[in-house]
Amino acid sequence: MKLTKKNIFLLFVFFPFCGLMAQEGLPIYSDYLTDNYYLIHPSMAGVANCNKARLTVRQQWMDQENAPSLQTFSVNGRVGDSQSAIGAIVYNDQNGYHSQNGAYLTYAHHLMFSRNTIDLNMLSFGLSAGIIQYKLDETAFIEFDPIIAGIEQSATELNVDFGFSYHFINFYAHATIKNLLKNEGVNINAQGVTFNNLTNYLFSAGNVFSKFGSDWSYEPSVLFSYKAATNESFMDFNFKVYRSFDFGRLYAGISYRRSFDGADYTDGNSISSQKLQYFTPLVGVEYNNFMFAYTYSYQSNSIVLDNGGYHQLTLGFNFGCRREKYDCECPSVN
């Protein structure tokens, strides 16, 4: 069901006030599947044999004014030949009258337990510190509510993410706690809308399967997210296929996101409930030191703002590459 113009107007009026309580810094979409787990797991900084720079642009509901959009730029890599790594992320997230800008700096350390340079057995730890500025543009609100100040209000917070990753041959697992600092009592407007206790727990795991000597490999994976303040949770079920060539690699995949929390809505004379569902196909190519990926997310629900999907492009460049050390099907590392 597509929303009416009246409902769209009300949604964009009131959504920013609700959104301030749910925003937790950099949003978690499916861009991590386009060779960028570092966006959600700080322990992935410097894991690969190449330093990585990635630019992503995401646009939702192309035919809606002030529709959500996100731009991110990230870079990460090893510090020389050491087991330490650093990284940085900057982003801009726009959603109706609400927006946020942020920057993170990351330090990661990688402990090797391999018997030699062929077998991959690595435990990684990562810590990110970020500054986030939240803004709420009320300049247009005075047209229908004279009580509102009608100014652009803002608030800034500092927060910390911590996590670890474990790689064993073709298997990997990650766990991250985002927004460790509670920041109790931070207000962004006189109506008392606050954002606090934005702690988010992320767990993900996967394995890459391939026959000996084959150019094809297959990677099933899952991701689970839980927000402590609102008890919201969702899970991603992902599957990717890789094909290796002399010039690099092609891959394609599908991701299905399902929320465990429902929302009630009126369907005629009855009350119905729905849970958020996303289907996200993705394709990507790695050509020498360059990469390009595209994802398209489609919301499969009865009540949606627009029937259009969410488009995202990712451009990447690898530099300072070292030779591939490990005899494994491990795209994030080799």
C-alpha positions, 0 to 999 in steps of 0.5 A: 500500500502506498501512502497518501500525500497527507500521510507523507506530509505527516510522516516527514513532520513527525518522523524527525522527532521519533528518529532522534531517539533511534539514530545511533550514528552511522546507519547499518545498511547492506553496504558492509557486504560490498567488501566493507565490513570495516564500516560496522566492525572496527576490528576489520581495519587493516585485516586485508593484505591491501589498504582500502579506500571506499566511497559509498552513496545511498539514495532512497525513494528517488521520487520523494523530496527530502528522502533519506540519503547517505554518503560515507568515505572510509579508509583503513590499512596496516601500519607498516609491517606491524600487526597494528592498523588504523582507519577513519570514517566520515559520513553524512546522513540526511533524513527529512528534516533531521540530519547527522554528520560524523567522523570516526578514528579507529585503532585495531590490532591483529594477533596471529596464531597461524603455524605458518603463513599459509594457514589463516588463524587470526584474532583481531581487536578494534576500537573506534572513537567518533564525533557525531553532530545531530541537526533538526531543521525547524525553519519550516515548522512555524508554517503550521505550528507557531509554538515551535521556535523555527530554528535549526537546532543541533547537538554533538556527542562523542561515542566509542565502538569496540569489537573483535573478529576471528578468522580461521581459514575460510571461517570468520566471526565478528562481534561489536558493541556500538555506542558504548557511552550512554550520553544520558540527558542530551537534548536537541529541542525544547520538547524534550526529545532526547537520545541516550543509551544508543548501545547496539550489539552486532554479531556476524559470521560466515564461511566461504566454500569452494572446491579445490582448484575451482574459480567459483566460491560461495559465501553464506553469512548472517548478521544480528543487531540488537538495540538496548534502548528500544529492544529492537532487533533484526537479522540479515541472511546473506549469500554471495557467489564469487568468480575469480579471473586473471584481472580480479573477481566478480561477485553477486549475491542476495541479502534478506533482512527481517525485523523481529519487532512488528508495527500495528496499522489500520487495515480497513476496520481491522488492526494488522501488524507487519515486520520490516523486510528488505530484499537486497540483490548486489553485484560487484567487480574487482579489477586490479586495484579498483572495485565497483559495487551496486546494491538495490534494496526493496522493502517488502511490506504492505505499508510503505512510503513509496514503492521505489527501492534504495539504490547504493553505489560503492567505489573502491581503491586498494593501495599498498598491497602485499602478496597474498599470504594465506591459502584460503578462500577469504575475500576479506583478507586475501 
